[in-house]
Amino acid sequence: MRRRIPGLVCGLLVGLALIATACVTPEGSTHRQPEAVDDGVQVTGVLGGSRIAIASGAPEVSFRDCDGGDGLDEDVCWVARSIDGLTLAFVIENPAALVAGETIAVRNDPCDHCDDVTDQVVVDIRVNGEQRRATGGTMTVIEVAERVAARFRLTFPGGDDLTGTFNVRELRPGEE
């Protein structure tokens, strides 16, 4: 019994050391903190035969060009994982069309220069890299500033649809 106690104590000390180092934030950076009750993204629906369910408090967010192939422009993009591991990227091609307090229709026909569209919102969804353009629905814009927040209902060919909300911002310097 005496021989087992030092080994047990040593094991406990090693375990505590591992736990302590796992909780340490790298110097000079902080974790992104929620700033609103609805911070993050919530999405449900069906797309390409797959049920989609996402609830993420801290998706990857970019307010830069994230839709390669159509030149440099500004987009609003967020990426999150569904509860079953699918990666979903949500891209608003023409964020200049978003106005706080307004409900805007989702464009249902193609556009060559989507950034120039101001009377409708253009939304692309990529599930595990496969791109689908929304062909209908609405987006009710809550905020457009440092944060972009909205409720949406998107429809796609074949009867697929996604509904949800997002309230996102880019990471600030020093956040991870």
C-alpha positions in Angstrom: 0.0 0.0 0.0 2.8 2.4 0.8 4.4 1.9 -2.6 1.1 2.8 -4.4 0.5 6.1 -2.6 3.6 7.9 -4.0 2.7 6.7 -7.5 -0.9 7.9 -7.0 0.3 11.3 -5.7 2.7 11.7 -8.7 -0.1 10.8 -11.1 -2.4 13.3 -9.5 0.2 16.0 -9.7 0.9 15.3 -13.4 -2.8 15.3 -14.1 -3.3 18.7 -12.4 -0.3 20.1 -14.3 -1.8 19.1 -17.6 -5.2 20.6 -16.7 -3.6 23.8 -15.6 -1.6 24.2 -18.9 -4.7 23.4 -21.0 -6.5 26.4 -19.5 -3.8 28.9 -20.1 -4.5 31.5 -22.8 -1.4 32.5 -24.8 0.1 35.8 -23.6 -1.3 38.8 -25.3 -4.5 37.2 -26.5 -8.0 36.8 -25.1 -10.9 34.7 -26.1 -13.8 36.4 -27.9 -16.5 37.2 -25.4 -20.3 37.2 -26.1 -21.6 40.8 -26.4 -25.2 40.2 -27.1 -27.9 37.7 -26.0 -28.1 36.4 -29.5 -24.3 36.4 -30.2 -23.3 33.8 -32.8 -25.4 31.8 -35.3 -28.4 29.5 -35.1 -29.6 27.7 -38.2 -31.9 24.8 -39.0 -33.2 23.3 -42.2 -32.5 20.9 -45.1 -29.9 21.4 -47.8 -29.0 18.8 -50.4 -30.8 16.1 -48.5 -28.9 16.8 -45.3 -30.6 18.1 -42.2 -28.7 21.2 -41.0 -28.6 22.2 -37.3 -26.1 24.8 -36.1 -25.8 26.6 -32.8 -22.4 28.4 -32.5 -21.5 31.2 -30.2 -18.3 32.0 -32.0 -18.2 31.2 -35.7 -15.3 32.2 -37.9 -16.3 35.6 -39.3 -14.9 37.8 -42.1 -16.0 41.1 -43.5 -13.6 40.8 -46.4 -13.6 39.1 -49.8 -14.5 35.5 -49.3 -16.1 34.4 -52.5 -13.1 34.0 -54.8 -13.4 34.3 -58.5 -15.3 37.5 -58.8 -12.6 40.1 -58.1 -11.8 41.8 -54.8 -14.8 43.0 -53.0 -16.4 43.1 -49.5 -18.6 40.3 -48.3 -20.0 39.2 -44.9 -19.1 35.6 -44.3 -19.3 33.3 -41.4 -18.4 29.6 -41.1 -19.7 27.2 -38.5 -20.1 23.4 -38.0 -23.4 21.7 -37.8 -24.1 19.3 -34.9 -23.2 16.4 -37.1 -19.9 17.9 -38.4 -20.8 19.5 -41.7 -19.0 22.8 -42.4 -21.4 25.5 -43.5 -20.2 28.8 -45.0 -22.7 31.6 -45.2 -21.7 34.4 -47.7 -23.6 37.7 -48.2 -22.2 38.8 -51.6 -23.5 42.4 -51.4 -23.5 43.6 -47.8 -24.1 47.2 -48.9 -27.7 46.2 -49.6 -28.3 45.5 -45.8 -30.1 48.3 -44.0 -30.8 48.0 -40.2 -34.5 47.7 -39.5 -35.5 46.6 -43.0 -36.6 43.3 -44.4 -35.0 42.6 -47.8 -35.8 39.9 -50.3 -33.3 37.3 -51.3 -32.4 37.5 -55.0 -33.8 34.7 -57.1 -31.9 35.0 -60.3 -28.2 35.1 -61.2 -26.0 38.2 -61.3 -22.7 38.9 -63.0 -21.7 41.7 -60.6 -23.6 40.8 -57.4 -21.9 43.6 -55.4 -23.9 46.1 -57.5 -27.3 44.7 -56.5 -28.8 47.0 -53.9 -32.5 46.1 -53.9 -32.1 42.4 -52.9 -29.6 40.4 -50.9 -27.4 37.8 -52.6 -26.6 34.7 -50.4 -24.4 31.8 -51.2 -24.2 28.8 -48.9 -21.3 26.2 -49.0 -21.8 22.9 -47.3 -18.5 21.0 -47.1 -17.3 23.1 -50.0 -20.3 22.6 -52.3 -21.8 25.9 -53.2 -25.6 26.6 -53.4 -27.1 30.0 -54.1 -30.3 30.9 -52.3 -33.1 31.5 -54.8 -35.7 33.1 -52.5 -36.6 34.1 -49.0 -36.1 37.1 -46.8 -33.6 38.6 -44.5 -34.7 41.0 -41.7 -31.7 43.1 -40.8 -31.3 44.0 -37.1 -27.9 45.7 -37.1 -25.2 46.7 -39.6 -22.1 48.3 -38.2 -19.2 46.6 -36.4 -21.7 43.7 -36.0 -24.1 42.3 -38.6 -27.2 40.8 -37.2 -30.3 39.4 -39.0 -33.1 36.8 -39.1 -33.4 34.9 -42.3 -35.4 32.4 -44.3 -33.7 31.1 -47.4 -35.1 28.8 -50.1 -33.2 26.8 -52.6 -34.2 24.7 -55.7 -35.7 21.4 -54.9 -37.6 22.6 -51.9 -34.6 22.9 -49.6 -34.6 25.7 -47.0 -32.7 27.2 -44.1 -34.0 29.5 -41.4 -32.1 31.1 -38.6 -30.4 34.1 -37.0 -26.9 35.5 -36.8 -25.3 38.2 -34.8 -21.6 38.3 -35.8 -18.5 40.5 -35.8 -14.9 39.9 -36.8 -12.3 39.1 -34.2 -10.5 42.2 -32.8 -6.7 42.3 -32.7 -5.5 40.1 -29.9 -8.6 37.9 -29.8 -8.8 34.2 -30.7 
